[in-house]
């Protein structure tokens, strides 16, 4: 078939396709879907990309239903719920992190759906001072002791985030289970994937980490202030 014959064939099919209002609607849906797919090629962040994909799926699904194409309907019918789910998942995560940052919630509960569970017996060491910080942790059950400073942490807290984001990525303390513990952890690759899919998520996480550092600094200042009067009395 020559180019002229092919163009004539396309024109004839297009003319028959738009001969009825439903045909016009179907072609319009396909055109809009095609434009959305084209625009998605220039989008760098995941949430807009997913919503553009949803629009494209809907357009091609409508076209496949009006101008029956089983393959097109099956393909985009399968992709549509996946793209909707992933888009809503990222939106929910961003909202959780934003709400946590606004409320000063440093627990890290918003990360739980993306973390993997790990159980440890009492006495087990989770990580030692100087180890590589390749995971961020959430203590779901049990109690953790930070050996070098003699402090313990109860369940419901995010920890290990300072070393996780530090330039050298090395643990500054040893974490040991004082009871049987259930940990949730997220590795660096998964965390980076969440960040690249939605940079706003990363920005809000940085806000939370900065809040934790500020809280730690204030607590240290209070401890130093409380120890000064005692030191003066001792010196006298």
C-alpha positions in Angstrom: 0.0 0.0 0.0 1.4 3.3 -1.0 1.5 6.4 1.2 -1.4 8.0 -0.7 -3.4 4.9 -0.4 -2.7 4.7 3.3 -3.7 8.3 3.9 -6.9 7.8 1.9 -7.7 4.7 4.0 -7.1 6.7 7.3 -9.3 9.6 6.0 -12.1 7.2 5.0 -12.1 5.6 8.4 -11.9 8.9 10.2 -14.8 10.2 8.2 -16.9 7.2 9.1 -15.8 7.5 12.7 -17.1 11.0 13.1 -20.3 10.5 11.1 -22.3 10.2 14.4 -22.2 12.2 17.7 -20.9 9.1 19.5 -18.2 8.7 16.9 -17.2 12.3 17.4 -17.1 11.8 21.1 -15.0 8.6 20.7 -12.5 10.3 18.4 -12.3 13.3 20.7 -11.6 11.1 23.7 -8.8 9.4 21.8 -7.3 12.7 20.8 -7.4 14.0 24.4 -5.9 10.8 25.6 -3.1 11.1 23.0 -2.4 14.7 24.1 -2.2 13.6 27.8 0.2 10.8 26.9 2.3 13.3 25.0 2.3 15.8 27.9 3.3 13.1 30.4 6.5 12.6 28.5 7.6 16.1 29.8 6.5 15.6 33.4 9.2 14.8 35.9 7.3 14.1 39.1 5.2 11.1 39.8 1.8 12.5 41.0 1.1 14.6 37.9 2.3 11.7 35.8 -0.1 9.3 37.4 -3.1 11.6 36.9 -2.1 12.2 33.3 -2.0 8.4 32.9 -5.4 8.1 34.4 -6.8 10.6 31.9 -5.1 8.8 29.0 -6.5 5.4 30.2 -10.0 6.8 30.4 -9.8 8.4 26.9 -8.6 5.2 25.2 -11.0 3.1 27.2 -13.9 5.2 25.9 -12.6 5.0 22.4 -12.2 1.2 22.6 -15.7 0.8 23.9 -17.4 2.9 21.2 -15.3 1.7 18.4 -15.0 -1.9 19.7 -11.4 -2.9 20.4 -11.1 -5.7 22.9 -7.3 -5.3 23.2 -7.5 -1.6 23.9 -10.3 -2.0 26.4 -8.4 -4.8 28.3 -5.1 -2.9 28.3 -6.4 0.4 29.6 -9.1 -1.2 31.7 -6.2 -3.0 33.6 -4.0 0.1 33.8 -6.7 2.5 35.0 -7.2 1.1 38.5 -3.4 0.6 39.0 -2.7 4.3 38.1 -5.6 5.5 40.2 -4.3 3.5 43.2 -0.7 4.7 42.9 -1.7 8.3 42.4 -4.0 8.2 45.5 -1.3 6.4 47.5 1.3 9.2 46.8 -1.3 11.9 47.6 -2.1 10.2 50.9 1.6 9.9 51.8 2.2 13.6 51.1 -0.8 14.6 53.2 0.3 12.4 56.1 3.9 13.8 56.1 2.6 17.4 55.7 0.2 16.9 58.7 3.0 15.3 60.8 5.3 18.3 60.0 2.6 20.8 60.9 1.7 19.1 64.2 5.4 18.4 65.1 4.7 14.6 65.1 8.1 13.0 65.0 6.8 9.4 65.5 7.1 8.4 61.8 3.8 6.5 61.7 3.2 7.9 58.3 6.0 5.8 56.9 4.7 2.5 58.3 2.9 1.4 55.0 6.3 1.5 53.3 8.4 -0.3 56.0 9.2 -4.0 56.5 8.8 -5.8 59.8 11.6 -7.3 61.8 11.5 -9.1 65.2 14.4 -9.1 67.6 14.8 -10.9 71.0 15.7 -9.2 74.2 19.5 -8.5 74.3 20.0 -8.4 70.5 21.9 -5.5 69.1 20.1 -3.7 66.3 23.2 -1.7 65.2 26.5 -0.7 66.8 28.3 2.6 67.0 30.2 3.1 63.7 28.0 0.8 61.6 26.7 2.0 58.2 23.3 3.6 58.5 21.5 1.9 55.7 18.0 1.7 57.3 15.6 4.1 59.1 13.6 2.4 62.0 10.3 2.6 63.7 9.9 0.8 67.1 6.4 -0.8 67.0 6.7 -2.9 70.1 9.3 -3.2 72.9 12.0 -1.0 74.3 15.4 0.0 72.9 18.5 1.1 74.9 21.1 3.4 73.5 24.1 1.9 75.2 26.6 4.8 75.2 24.3 7.3 76.8 22.3 4.9 78.9 18.9 6.1 77.6 15.9 3.9 76.6 13.2 4.5 74.1 9.6 3.3 74.3 7.5 2.0 71.3 5.9 4.3 68.9 9.0 6.3 67.9 11.0 6.8 64.7 14.8 6.5 65.3 18.1 6.2 63.4 17.2 9.2 61.2 20.2 11.4 62.1 22.8 8.9 60.9 20.6 7.9 58.0 20.9 11.5 56.6 24.4 12.3 57.9 27.2 12.8 55.3 29.2 9.8 56.6 26.1 7.6 57.2 27.6 6.1 60.4 25.8 5.2 63.6 26.8 7.4 66.5 25.2 5.1 69.2 24.7 1.4 69.8 21.0 0.3 69.9 20.2 -2.8 71.9 16.8 -4.4 72.6 16.0 -4.5 76.4 12.9 -6.5 75.6 11.6 -8.5 72.7 11.1 -5.9 70.0 9.2 -5.5 66.7 10.8 -3.1 64.3 9.7 -1.6 61.1 12.4 -0.5 58.8 12.8 1.3 55.4 16.0 1.1 53.4 17.7 3.9 51.5 16.6 2.7 48.1 12.9 2.7 49.0 13.2 6.1 50.7 14.8 7.5 47.6 12.2 6.1 45.4 9.5 7.8 47.5 11.4 11.0 47.3 11.9 10.9 43.5 8.3 10.0 43.0 7.2 13.0 45.0 9.8 15.6 45.9 7.3 17.3 48.2 7.5 14.2 50.4 11.2 14.7 50.7 10.9 18.3 51.6 8.4 17.5 54.4 10.7 14.8 55.7 13.6 17.3 55.9 11.3 19.5 57.9 10.6 16.7 60.4 14.3 15.8 60.7 15.1 19.4 61.4 12.4 19.4 64.0 14.0 16.4 65.7 17.4 18.0 65.7 16.0 21.2 67.2 14.2 19.2 69.9 17.4 17.3 70.7 19.4 20.6 70.9 16.8 22.2 73.3 16.9 19.1 75.5 20.7 19.2 75.6 20.6 22.9 76.5 18.1 22.2 79.3 20.3 19.4 80.7 23.3 21.7 80.6 21.4 24.4 82.3 20.2 22.0 85.0 23.7 20.7 85.7 25.3 24.2 86.2 23.8 25.0 89.6 24.8 21.6 90.9 28.3 22.1 89.6 28.5 25.4 91.4 27.4 23.9 94.7 29.8 21.1 94.3 32.7 23.5 93.6 31.8 25.6 96.7 
